[in-house]
Each structure stands twice: as structure tokens, then as C-alpha cells.
Amino acid sequence: MRYIIYGAGGIGGGIGALLTRAGCDVMLIARGDHLTAMREQGLRVRQPGRSEAIKVQTALHPSEVEFRDGDVVVLTMKGQDTAAALDDLERSAGPEIPVVCGQNGVANERAVARRFLNVYGMLVVMPATFLVPGEIALFGGPKPGLLDSGRFPNGVDETVTQLCSDLEAAGFNAQPDPNVMRLKYGKLLDNLGNAVGALCGEEALRAGDDEVRAFMRRMREEAVACYKAAGIEHASRREIGERRAATFTAGEIPGVERGGSSTWQSFRRGRPGIETDWLNGEITLLGLEHAVPTPANRALQLMAKRALRAGLRDGAVPLKEVLGLEAELAAT
């Protein structure tokens, strides 16, 4: 089995590099300075107590890959980039190729399933940072991440079994799960706060004062109410937390900034898009469909879009502005 990692940033690069180190056949699709650096120097992987440059196979675009039987594509780009990626992938590989969604949120699997025959979900709980071209940092230990996987919408097959076996051999905690979307809906509850750290600063998020905690709680309560109204099963935050704790604690890497969520990293790197529409936006959509008010999630979603359009960087929006918008939306 060959793994085509499509979107080789912190998560994709980390998965691909460690699979490569474990002896698997891997191709990383990346772009720009990051691709250039990997081709010239390998992919530098920094972990607590370890740093090495791993020689990786790379491609700029799916059209450069000679797809063959046994290939599995692992999507690790952010949700806002999935649609364009699927256009390129279908043209290059065809609709029969297995596609694994190693991404935040729960919308990517549905988007892929409209167009591809074999679709898989992957729970990704993995403290990774990508801020420097050609270099990623994996802070988790003893295992770098939790990557349980299953067929979409449910089930386990030979592809899942082999994928999880290879990920385990590469050092990850990866179990086949026939109801992986239940895990991903549970993980989404934690991802709802990603944009708080990006907009208001990771310090504000980590400090967790009463206003921050209350706002985060309201977002999660809205999400759970939407799940209930829609009849969606989800893992509890406690269950996800216990699986995380059994997999890793986040360590320190000398000279490497720990950073924050994937949304924070997008703001820090000045990327033109963020994944808030695929996180908080998922909850606002469910709220509209099932008549559940979601002012907290909508406020954070809208404020993130405003900040992006204005070209603001991470930490530029006071929490009180988000709370003010929430109050306005709740009153309408």
C-alpha cells in the first residue's frame, strides 16, 4: 500500500514523514517554499528529544503522481481547500481511489463521498506545528498523535486495518473504529474554540478566564443541542480526552514555538483562508436546519471572516468584540 499525503503541512507532513521513517511507501503533495525545502533538504521533523531530516518523495500536484493499484490518498489540507483538491484528484486518479479524510470537522467526508467510491474518516488528535518551510514540529509523546480511522459512514475493511497497522508501526495510536464519525463529531466540540485563540490570542485562550470559559461552554452547548435535534451520535469530550491522555502529553522542543491550533497557524502564516466555516459553520448550519439558536458559534464564525477580510493577524480582536456580536445575534 502506498500513501499519497495530499496537503503535507504539520499534520500531513508529520504522518507522511513518520510513515516514511517506518519503511512505508509515501508520496507527499505540497507546494511553494515548503515543497522546495523538502526537495532540497528533506523534511525536518522536530520532536521532544529528537530532530532529523527525513528524505521524502514529493509532488507539486496530483497530476505528477503515477497512480497505481494499492494507492490510498490521505487528505490533510484544511476544509476550505478540499473542494479544489478533489477536482484535481478526481481528474488525476479517478473516483475509485480510496480517500481518507484526516481533517478537522465532519463535512469533508460528505464532500468526498459525493464523488469517490471508497471514503474513510480519520480522527486527528495531534499537536503539530508548521510555521517554517521544510520543517514541522510534533510535540506529542510517547506517541505523536491519535489517528483512529474507519470507513465512512461506518464500518471497517482491509484498507482501514492496514492503514491503522502501518500508523501503529510508525509510532501513532491508531485503532480501527466502525463508527469513526462519532469520534469526529466529539472532536469537533473541542475545535469550536480554535478561532478564539487565533482572533484573541493564544494567551487569552490558555489563560481561560471566566469570560473565555463561559463563551467556550456556550459554543459547545449549542453544538450538543444541534446534535440532539439532528439525531447525531457523538463521543463525549471526556472520552476523547481519555484517549488523548493515553496517547501523549505535549512536550517542549528547544527553540520551537509551541503555537496553537491549525486556525491560529493559518493566521500566523497569513494564509488567505481559514477553516472556521467547517468548524463553527457546521454548527450554525445544523442550527438553521433544526431551528436551534447558535449565536455564539455564529459570532465567532463571522468575526473570523471579518478579521480575515481586514487582513488582521492573530491576537488582534478583543474577546469583548466577539461577545458583543454574540449578544446582537442572540437578540435578533
Beta strands, then each sheet from edge to edge (+ up, - down):
strand 1: 2-6
strand 2: 25-29
strand 3: 43-47
strand 4: 50-54
strand 5: 57-59
strand 6: 71-75
strand 7: 99-101
strand 8: 119-122
strand 9: 128-132
strand 10: 135-138
strand 11: 140-142
strand 12: 149-151
strand 13: 248-250
sheet 1: 5+ 2+ 1+ 6+ 7+ 8+ 12-
sheet 2: 4+ 3- 10- 9+
sheet 3: 11+ 13-
end
